[in-house]
Amino acid sequence: MSDIAIIGAGAWGTALSIVLGRRGTHRLCLWAREPEVCQSIQSHRSNDIFLPGQKIPESVCITNDLSRALRQAEVVVNVVPSHHARRVFEQMAAHLNSGMIFVSATKGVEESSLLRMSEVIAQVVSKSADFSPAIAALSGPTFAQEVARGDPTAITVASRDSSLAARVQSEFSDPAFRVYTSEDVVGVELGGSLKNVIAIAAGICDGLDLGHNTVAALVTRGLAEITRLAVACGAKRETLAGLAGMGDLVLTCTGGLSRNRTVGVELGKGRKLPEIIAGMHGMVAEGVLTTNAAMGLAQKFGVEMPITQQMHAILHDGKAPRDAIRELMTRPGKVE
């Protein structure tokens, strides 16, 4: 029986606590920043703020005290939004030890440093806690609501240490949650992060009442530019054809539960980004900030990313979505 701390009680963190809790073979502690989330789970075993209607097993303890969450933890799962990860790990540093395994389940790239989440964790822990952490990255096509209700789901865990990936696979797998292993941490993390940018673009297409032809072209060419950048950063091309690449991209671009796609739909309908974000009630669409990081990585590695470039112009420069599509469609002809 392993002691597992899940840091972050948003929809995905809560869903993971349900997956791990239903096995009955772990001691679990879920850390929430928000007191109202703790109160909701303590009172009736449901996260009414971020994942309503899904029962959280009694075996999952809930706290907003980081020291309590980490006290006996053998596995630490990071599920906080990418723009909070560094600060939270700095707060956690005094409670970490070299025997812990760290699993990054956040899909994002730190905007200021262009570091992937496993790199942020490694940097903070090495500096603040003074040891080199054992880290794996968990990513794939996973809507929290569907995972929590037990729909069959497949996901990938990546680590440069194959034995570490195998341990996480064993700890997290159950009949409704199938975990594959990989050694390509770069590909798994970037696939899960960059697809959110394309998902916003797919939502814009829907908001503009464009058809299936448009979305199919967008997803295909979006995968091409995600793969170009990931490979330039050191990923394996085949990883981007798997669960953490194509699988997650298709899900997020077509599924109605995607927050990133929903942001795009509203943009396509003419609403402004600040208004859309304000209406999300604390939910995070990682793709908005990831667009900045993706452009930074593209410039750093000299990779052409035309869809991402147009999305950046829409999100951060106020460009009209139809003008962006027109520019994409009238670019000089290319060989596929």
Secondary structure, DSSP 8 states (H G I E B T S, - for coil): -EEEEEE--SHHHHHHHHHHHHHS-EEEEEE-S-HHHHHHHHHHSEETTTEEEEE--TTEEEES-HHHHHTT-SEEEE-S-HHHHHHHHHHHGGG--TT-EEEE----B-TTT--BHHHHHHHHIIIII-S--EEEEEESS--HHHHHTT--EEEEEE-SSHHHHHHHHHHH-BTTEEEEEES-HHHHHHHHHHHHHHHHHHHHHHHTT--HHHHHHHHHHHHHHHHHHHHHTT--GGGGGSIIIIIHHHHHHH-TT-HHHHHHHHHHTT--HHHHHHTTTT---THHHHHHHHHHHHHHHT---HHHHHHHHHHHH---HHHHHHHHHTS-----
